[in-house]
Every structure is written in C-alpha cells, then in structure tokens.
Amino acid sequence: MDQLLAMRAFARVVEAGTFTHAADSLNMPNATLSKLIQQLEQHLGVKLLQRTTRRVSVTAEGAAYYGKAGRLLKDLEDIDGSFNAAQSNPRGHLRIDIGSSTASAVLIPALPDFMARYPDIRIDLGVSDRAVDLISDKVDCVIRGGVLSEQSLVARAIGHAAMVTCATPGYLKQFGVPAYPAELKNGHRIVSYLSAQNGRAMPLRFERDGEPSEIAVAHRIGVNESNAHLAAGLAGLGIIQTFAYAARAALATGQLQEILREWQPPPYPFYVVYPPNRHLSNRLRVFIDWLAESFPVQGEMARRR
C-alpha cells in the first residue's frame, strides 16, 4: 500500500463528501479510490468511513485520523512549497473564509486573476458571516471587516469599503425621507444587521465634517447574513446600512435610493487575518500579497458626495 497516497485519498473523500467527487478531483477511478481506503482501514485496524448508496459519513475514529493526517499532509505541502523553484510556482491547498456579500460582489469576481497567476493553488472558499476559529476549523485565513477583537492572530489591512444608508422608493414614499440621522428614531423602520460574534444589532454609523456618531434604533427586523440583509432592504422592509459595493447595482437601477448623503458613514476597514506562524506557506503569502495589491474594495474608498 502507498500509505501517503491512501492518506491523501481518505482526506479528499472527507473533504469532498462523496467517493465520486473525490475520485474525480484525484483523477483516479472510483474502484482504485475504494481499494486505497480499504487498504488504509486494514492497515489501521479501524473503520474510517461508513458508506451507503447515498452518502459517506466519517466514523469517530475517521474524524480523529483526519485531524492528524490533515495536519501532516498540509505540512508536507508546505515542505514541498518551500523547495519549489525559487518560490516562483507556489502550489497546494488554501482554505479561506469570507463574508457572504464580500465573496459574491468582491472576491469571487477578482479570483480569475489570482487563479491565472497561480494555477497550481487550489482554493476552498468558506462563505458565511459566522465567526470561525482558524485553528479548529483548519482555515488558512479569513477576510473580515470592522473592529478586530482577537489579539492572538495576525491581521493585515487590505482596504476600505464605503457604506451607504438606503431604502426602496416605495418605503420612502410611505414613511418619508429622513433629513438627518436623529429622524430615524421617529417612526422609521430599520432592518438591522446582527453581529455574527454576539448576535446584537449593529448601530447605524454616520460621519459629518469629520465628526462620527452612532444611532441605536430598535429594529423591526434583524438579519445575520449580509446578502439576506440586502434582500430585506430590497423587499421594502425598512432602511438598511450596507456596503456600497453590495448595493451598487440596486442603486444604479433605482431599486434602492441613498439617503442621508451628508452624513455618510465612515469607511469600513477590511483585513486578511491568519494565525501567527514563523513558517508562513508560500501559497498563503502570495494570496495575502495579492489581496493587498488588488482587493477591489479599495476602489470604493472615495467618499461619495
């Protein structure tokens, strides 16, 4: 048995969720993959996977083995990468976590450039607004905005996003257009974004003549995912404050109308965050450098007046 190949095959089945998808990604027949897993189980003397006609599940022993084998395989990738020809052709697997609207409106449209530059890097993109633990979730880096609370991690600034306060024309016709932020407390309906860290509604932030302010308004509805938060605004459920890049298309078509332009929210900072590691893999290093160079949110930095 080629133990290293069998370990890689097992890890790929766990990550892909099915033998068929794993076999396709490894470019090997299903029968060969199944035989490798059987040989590995015989070698270890434990059952790693439970396989039915519809799905594959990992046993408790398989989960423990995957945790240890995954770290070993990643270390091997890092060793190979460190000796790659003058570091000019990084290769291997990156696991990246990013918020929903930033993924769909910013990162994914820009990724073809990165993939063209580094064709031997494989990316798994975790898309959600939930808070992740980089260590236990085996994530190489996360792209997040706002105030960073975890001091044990390394954070590199990659840009800022403009924020807009907006609502549908139908909502504004029914409830009126507020002339200043304090009016939001007088009968207006707010769709709040709920923090992934603590579940609390994020306050509405404004800035005028360099003076920042916050308005805490009891919300009619709260949403904890950024794409759904935008959808709630588009449905006319109330006023939202969101990223300019997320609302750009709706503002251009008139589905949303910007309000309180003189009290534009301050720019929202974005970071790439990763665990402290003296031996940062070359594939992660080039990805971070690419983000700092080309993260499209930087195009939203100009204050819109």
C-alpha positions in Angstrom: 0.0 0.0 0.0 1.2 3.5 -0.8 0.3 4.9 2.6 0.8 8.6 1.7 -1.5 8.2 -1.4 -4.0 6.4 0.8 -4.0 9.2 3.4 -4.5 11.8 0.6 -7.3 9.7 -0.8 -9.0 9.4 2.5 -8.6 13.2 3.2 -10.1 14.0 -0.2 -13.1 11.8 0.4 -13.8 13.5 3.8 -13.5 17.0 2.2 -15.5 16.1 -1.0 -18.2 14.2 0.8 -18.5 11.5 -1.8 -16.3 8.9 -3.4 -17.2 10.1 -6.9 -16.3 13.7 -6.3 -13.1 12.7 -4.5 -12.1 10.3 -7.3 -12.7 13.0 -10.0 -10.6 15.5 -8.1 -7.8 12.9 -7.8 -8.1 11.8 -11.4 -8.4 8.2 -10.4 -11.1 5.5 -10.9 -13.7 5.0 -8.2 -12.5 1.4 -7.8 -8.9 2.5 -7.2 -10.0 5.0 -4.6 -12.2 2.5 -2.8 -9.3 0.0 -2.7 -7.0 2.6 -1.2 -9.5 3.4 1.6 -10.0 -0.3 2.3 -6.2 -0.9 2.5 -5.8 2.1 4.8 -8.6 0.8 7.1 -7.0 -2.7 7.2 -3.6 -1.2 7.9 -5.0 0.9 10.8 -7.4 -1.8 12.0 -10.3 0.6 12.3 -13.3 1.7 10.2 -12.8 5.2 8.9 -15.8 5.7 6.8 -19.4 4.5 6.7 -20.5 4.2 3.1 -24.1 3.8 1.9 -25.6 4.1 -1.6 -26.4 7.8 -1.0 -23.7 9.2 1.2 -20.5 8.8 3.1 -20.1 9.6 6.8 -17.0 9.7 8.9 -16.7 7.5 11.9 -15.3 8.8 15.2 -12.0 7.1 14.5 -12.1 8.5 11.0 -12.6 12.1 12.3 -9.7 11.7 14.7 -7.4 10.3 12.0 -8.4 13.0 9.5 -7.5 15.7 12.1 -4.0 14.3 12.5 -3.5 13.2 8.9 -4.7 16.6 7.6 -2.1 18.4 9.6 0.6 16.0 8.3 -0.5 16.4 4.7 -0.5 20.2 5.0 3.0 20.1 6.5 4.2 18.1 3.5 2.7 20.6 1.1 4.5 23.4 3.0 7.8 21.5 2.8 7.3 20.9 -0.9 6.4 24.5 -1.5 9.5 25.8 0.4 11.8 24.0 -2.1 9.8 24.9 -5.1 11.9 26.5 -7.9 12.9 29.9 -6.4 9.4 30.1 -4.8 8.1 31.2 -8.3 5.4 28.5 -8.6 3.6 28.0 -5.3 1.2 25.1 -5.2 -1.1 23.4 -2.7 -4.4 23.9 -0.9 -5.8 27.1 0.6 -8.8 27.2 2.9 -10.2 30.8 3.0 -13.3 32.1 4.9 -15.1 35.3 3.9 -18.4 37.1 4.5 -21.2 36.5 2.0 -21.6 39.8 0.2 -17.9 40.4 0.1 -17.4 36.9 -1.5 -20.1 37.4 -4.2 -19.6 41.0 -5.0 -15.8 41.5 -4.5 -13.6 38.4 -4.1 -15.1 35.9 -6.5 -15.2 38.3 -9.5 -11.5 39.1 -8.8 -10.3 35.5 -8.3 -9.8 34.6 -12.0 -6.7 36.9 -11.9 -5.3 35.1 -8.9 -6.0 31.7 -10.4 -4.4 32.7 -13.7 -1.2 33.8 -11.8 -1.1 30.7 -9.6 -2.7 27.8 -11.4 -1.3 25.2 -9.0 -3.0 26.6 -6.0 -6.4 25.0 -5.1 -8.8 27.1 -3.1 -11.7 26.0 -0.9 -13.8 29.1 -0.1 -16.0 29.1 3.0 -18.7 31.7 2.6 -20.7 32.8 5.5 -20.9 35.7 8.0 -20.3 33.4 11.0 -17.3 33.7 13.2 -14.7 31.0 12.5 -11.9 29.5 14.6 -9.0 29.4 12.3 -7.3 26.6 14.2 -10.1 24.2 15.0 -11.8 24.9 11.6 -8.5 24.4 9.8 -8.8 27.7 7.9 -5.7 29.3 6.5 -7.0 32.9 6.6 -10.3 34.8 6.9 -11.2 38.1 5.2 -13.2 40.3 7.6 -14.1 43.9 8.2 -14.7 46.1 11.2 -13.1 46.1 14.6 -10.9 43.0 15.2 -11.2 41.5 18.7 -8.9 38.5 18.5 -5.4 39.7 19.5 -3.6 36.4 19.1 -4.0 36.5 15.3 -2.1 38.4 12.6 -4.1 41.0 10.7 -3.1 42.8 7.5 -5.1 45.8 6.3 -6.2 45.3 2.6 -8.6 48.2 2.0 -11.8 50.1 3.0 -15.3 49.9 1.8 -17.7 52.8 1.5 -21.0 52.4 3.3 -24.4 53.7 2.2 -27.7 54.2 4.0 -30.6 53.4 1.7 -34.2 52.2 1.3 -36.6 51.5 -1.6 -38.5 54.3 -3.2 -41.8 52.7 -2.0 -40.6 52.7 1.6 -39.6 56.3 1.4 -42.9 57.3 -0.2 -44.8 55.7 2.6 -42.6 56.8 5.6 -40.8 59.9 4.3 -37.2 60.7 3.6 -35.3 61.5 6.8 -33.4 64.8 6.7 -30.9 63.9 9.4 -30.0 60.7 11.4 -31.9 61.5 14.6 -35.1 61.3 12.5 -34.6 57.6 12.2 -35.9 57.3 15.7 -39.2 58.9 14.8 -41.4 56.1 13.2 -38.9 54.7 10.7 -38.4 51.0 10.3 -34.9 49.7 10.4 -33.5 46.5 9.1 -30.5 45.8 11.3 -27.5 43.7 10.6 -26.9 41.3 13.5 -23.3 40.7 14.6 -22.0 37.2 14.0 -20.0 37.5 17.2 -22.6 38.4 19.7 -26.0 38.5 17.8 -26.6 42.1 18.6 -27.8 44.7 16.2 -25.1 46.8 14.7 -25.7 50.5 15.3 -26.1 52.9 12.3 -22.9 54.9 12.0 -22.6 58.3 10.4 -20.0 61.0 10.0 -20.2 64.7 9.1 -17.4 67.2 9.0 -15.1 64.6 10.5 -17.4 64.0 13.5 -18.5 60.4 13.8 -21.8 59.4 15.5 -23.9 56.3 16.1 -27.6 55.9 16.2 -29.1 52.9 18.0 -32.6 52.3 16.8 -34.9 49.4 17.8 -35.1 47.4 14.6 -38.2 45.9 13.1 -36.3 43.0 11.7 -32.7 41.8 12.2 -30.7 39.7 9.8 -27.4 37.9 10.4 -26.3 37.4 6.8 -25.2 40.2 4.5 -26.9 39.1 1.3 -30.1 38.4 3.1 -29.8 41.8 4.8 -29.6 43.5 1.4 -32.6 41.4 0.2 -34.6 42.6 3.2 -33.9 46.2 2.2 -34.8 45.4 -1.4 -38.1 43.9 -0.2 -39.0 47.3 1.3 -38.9 46.1 4.9 -37.0 49.2 6.0 -33.9 51.3 5.9 -30.6 49.5 5.7 -27.0 50.5 6.0 -24.7 48.3 3.9 -21.6 48.2 1.8 -21.7 50.4 -1.3 -20.4 47.6 -3.5 -23.3 45.3 -2.4 -25.9 47.9 -3.1 -24.3 49.4 -6.2 -26.5 47.6 -8.8 -29.7 48.3 -6.9 -28.8 52.0 -6.5 -28.0 52.2 -10.2 -31.3 50.8 -11.3 -33.3 52.8 -8.8 -34.4 49.7 -6.7 -32.8 51.4 -3.8 -32.3 55.1 -3.1 -29.5 56.5 -1.0 -30.5 58.8 1.9 -28.6 61.0 4.4 -25.7 61.6 2.0 -24.4 64.5 4.1 -24.0 62.1 7.0 -22.2 59.4 5.0 -21.0 56.5 7.2 -17.2 56.3 7.7 -15.3 53.9 5.5 -15.3 50.3 6.7 -11.8 48.7 7.1 -11.1 45.2 5.8 -8.4 42.8 6.9 -7.0 39.4 6.0 -6.5 37.5 9.3 -4.3 34.4 9.8 -2.6 32.5 12.6 0.8 33.6 13.7 3.3 31.3 12.1 7.0 31.8 11.5 6.8 29.4 8.5 4.0 31.0 6.6 3.4 28.9 3.5 4.3 30.4 0.2 0.8 29.8 -1.2 -0.7 31.8 1.7 1.9 34.5 1.4 1.3 35.1 -2.3 -2.5 35.1 -1.7 -2.1 37.8 1.1 0.1 39.9 -1.1 -2.3 39.6 -4.0 -5.2 40.7 -1.7 -3.2 43.8 -0.5 -2.4 44.6 -4.1 -5.7 44.2 -5.8 -8.6 43.8 -3.4 -11.3 45.6 -5.4 -12.9 47.2 -2.3 -10.1 49.8 -2.4 -11.9 51.2 -5.4 -14.8 52.1 -3.0 -12.6 54.2 -0.7 -13.5 57.6 -2.2 -16.1 59.5 -0.2 -19.2 59.9 -2.4 -20.7 63.4 -2.1 
